[in-house]
């Protein structure tokens, strides 16, 4: 055991000093004795301490306080309670969804402890590449292990129900299948390093407004098909070590106090064997949380122990109930590096992880528009406009923030790639951004939103001069959001007057001289595009691309990489077209008590395709620098029995190498309950295909893929009748169809 590891155990040992002083030689020891014997040896006081955390970071001017999280891994989110006399160490949990979030600086240590700022969930989903997502998870897990952390509180697989959710950037998609598969891949990658992932936020945590108290009023069908489905896929496919319960209520009951959610569904129906932790400071009735199957209460509050003890004395909860929670926490600890005395190095391979971050960003960038082959853009003089070109948002705020060693802005990436950017212009933006930031109030906590800065204005004469001196203009529009607050239509979803003017005036000046205008969206979530897109020759969505975002974008602009990202969410024509627009964030609007999920299962593309509502850019959409033909769809049978296989051939018919995402949407008969026009049931991203090269892809449909949840039957039901397999490269571009028949109704119990 090295010095750091010894120090780690010594500092948490104080937590149990007030309990029994018997020799460890005569006591059961975790890992050497049966868990039930270890539990029997615990005092009731120890059990009550064990089921909640030891608190959040505590520090002072002389360094971390002994026993605090800061004494173990500064900046971590919390630890469990150690009982050294029984061989039980504390384990460390840390955020976050876009990379390990710990403190860069440590008391009495001149070294800086950096981690990698990876691309956020939305751009990861835009790759539609689970294999790549798993590799990114592996890199994240390496940093978790190398810095002495046991559990990474990630990923989040909540549904992007509405474009205004402030935390959408952490989540993957509006679709549960895509969310579940990508989330499972991240979990598998993290846990391949012998550390744990915590799948969150379970469940229906789709807004930040009143997140700790709002009641999500929702039908069981919508809950099952949309909001639980991604969690179900990730739990069954990836076996996460922990699940984090959400802040909000579902139909009147807090998630962390909901036995139906945490015990009946998660454990009994899905077979989850791990530990459930609360989100930090979640819930109200601590005894009910434990009884519901929420094992660990984080980060740990003094009131918890007192109230649980009172509930125990009154018979509201029994010691046997608590023992179940304790057992599941102990089972988790047995898996962790802390228990195995792993000698973590406090060093990690930041260079390799940055390369992985860049690769994910490159595959997740989405090309929305490319008139007259504006892109790729030959290297030359480039006019770069927009604050975010020079001060690029790489991630969101809150638990998703990461202490990275550096970040490559759009401007830096393009310069590195060989484009010439006028230094005067560069310096002007640097000064403008510094001046505007100086006007903002000091940011005092991670939940405080970073405001968008006012855009610098340019005169008509200045823009004409820029057009004369360069080959093209690239305008970057930035948006950032995060934990603690939702976005606003007027100030965030819509572009400001200054941004609109920047695009229109630049387009006028450059188009007058036959020059192209490219717009890059460096955004946390969906924004309006219809009011200005006709003025742009090309549009790229870079999302929040991580610390290598500038290099990744430049590789797509130059053509070094052919864009292969596809939208994981719909861009509507207008915000009022969003199916939840009238119900988000709830009532009352200022601080909602409840949110009515009146759109039911019709979230995202399910609504737009079923109701015939036009979109600006549909789910699954994304252009390439090459073209693909998708042909020869074949089903292995015209009648469904136990499963059915569909094969299709994809050919690169263009002049550049590229990857295509082939999507399978299923249309089901609506004989007993209403059905969406079609639903995503599978997707495959091809390998890099050279011009003329083909790849045959195979999809398999199982009974659950045909079924919808029937509240009347309390089962998943696939009605007999004719089903259609739709193969395309977006929800609105179907290229091949084939039908099969289900001759009998199938009922599947949850």
Protein Blocks (a to p, Z undefined) as FASTA:
>chain_A
ZZklmmmmmmmmmmmmmmcfbdfklpccehjacfklmmmmpcfklmmmmmpcebdadddf
kopcehiaklmmghiabdcdddfknopacddddddfkoccddfbdghiabdcdddddddf
klmmmnopaklmmmmmmmmmmmmmmnopabdcdddfbdcfbfklmklmmpmbfcfklmmm
mmmmmmmmmmmnopacdddddehiabfehklmpccdddfklmmmmmmmmmmmmmmmnopa
bdcddfbdcehiafklmmklmmmmmmmmnopabdcdddehiajblmlmmmnopabacebi
fklmmmmmmmmmnopacfklmmmmmmmmmmmmmmpmklnopacehiacfklmmmmmmmmm
mmmpccfbdghhlbacdddddddedjklmmccfbdehjlbccdfbdcdfklmmmmnopac
dfklmmmmmmmmmmmmmmpccdfbfklccdddddddddfklmmmmmmmpcbdcddddddd
dehiacdfklmmpccfklmmmmmmmmmmmmmnopacddddddfbdcdfklmmmmpfbdcd
ekjnbjklmmmmmmmmnomaccfbdcfbdcdfbfklpmklmmcgbjcfklcfbdcdfklm
mgcjllmmmnopacfbdghiacdfbdcddehiacfbfbdckbccdddddddfbfbdcddd
dddddddddfkbccdfbdcfbdcddddddehiacdddddddfklmpccdfklopacdded
dddddddfbfklcfbdcddddfbdcdddZZ
